[in-house]
Amino acid sequence: MNTDNLPWVESPFFEDVLKTKNLTESEINLAKEYRENGFVVIPGLIPQSLIDQTKSDAENKGFNTDFPIKTFRNKERVQDLWQVSDAAKELACFPKVLDYLELLYGREPVPFQTLNFKYGTQQKAHSDTIHFSSLPARFMCGVWVALEDITAENGPVFYYPGSQNLPEYDFSSIKSGTGTPNYDSYGEYEDFIGKIMKANHIESKQFLAKKGDALIWSSNIIHGGSPVIKEGSTRWSQVTHYFFEDCYYYTPMLSNMVTKELFLRNNLVNIKTNKPVKQSYNGEQLKVLKTGKDLYVLLPKAIRSLSVALKLIKGKS
Ligand SMILES: O=C(O)CCC(=O)C(=O)O
């Protein structure tokens, strides 16, 4: 196996790759912890002033319906606040966060989405790979930052340590048919993941965080939001989702994973540079054949023309 085809922290050759890296003892411990559990907590990583400014922008811009934004928001979450908040953008691109991610993945991180929460999401257990996946696989992660102290009462994030080692489940494991799924079926996915956790006897843990703590989670760790026990209590927080450079990026939830027709994320913007994100596979630009609305098949460069590819697909060649 080529070590470029998985993040090195998830590689079966982790110990060998580790020997080739010039890391400090604390970096080695961090990488080992991330590999074993699928997440790491960095206490007090973010300065309180940046936390306070991000929370204030979330309150005064994101959740203020008089403040115009173009991105999605509802009562509990605002997507891509970074577009109108320098603080949310600075948090997404915080240099120490990017350094940790580069250390763990060996590629440049690409922050591409922020979500700011006012209340606990109470989201059921899921893996981010159903929403965000990459080719080569697993070059994606989330960084969740507490903008206030989080207790058992205000709906902390929960996660299943070690669950990142399970397969990346998608609808080809859930449905027997070959149809392309959509978000109407999301409940079936959540039920499936709940059963998978029970079948694997993995116990969940809660992230009881102090304001400024950061949780880095790997693409395939199963996680969600705990019930909010104290009604009306806030849970101010920001999660940033990152891909890593030099991959193709797609949404398995909207892809046909049986026929390998991928819902490619062609409109990603790198929050750090404000530039569109280019897609490639370990340095190679592939040919892309559109097979439906937002669905694409990746073709080897060796295929000289799309008409040859079409014949191949139709079985005429
Ligand atoms: O903040 C939470 O409660 C969960 C967030 C989450 O699941 C996600 O961003 O993928």
The ligand as an SDF file (V2000), in Angstrom:
LIG
                    3D

 10  9  0  0  0  0  0  0  0  0999 V2000
  -22.0800   20.0120   17.8200 O   0  0  0  0  0  0  0  0  0  0  0  0
  -22.6920   18.9640   17.8040 C   0  0  0  0  0  0  0  0  0  0  0  0
  -23.5580   18.6890   18.6760 O   0  0  0  0  0  0  0  0  0  0  0  0
  -22.4570   17.9470   16.7210 C   0  0  0  0  0  0  0  0  0  0  0  0
  -21.8570   18.5550   15.5020 C   0  0  0  0  0  0  0  0  0  0  0  0
  -21.6370   17.5650   14.4300 C   0  0  0  0  0  0  0  0  0  0  0  0
  -22.0390   16.4490   14.5270 O   0  0  0  0  0  0  0  0  0  0  0  0
  -20.9030   17.9090   13.2030 C   0  0  0  0  0  0  0  0  0  0  0  0
  -20.5600   19.0720   12.9890 O   0  0  0  0  0  0  0  0  0  0  0  0
  -20.6390   16.9920   12.4070 O   0  0  0  0  0  0  0  0  0  0  0  0
  1  2  2  0
  2  3  1  0
  2  4  1  0
  4  5  1  0
  5  6  1  0
  6  7  2  0
  6  8  1  0
  8  9  2  0
  8 10  1  0
M  END
$$$$
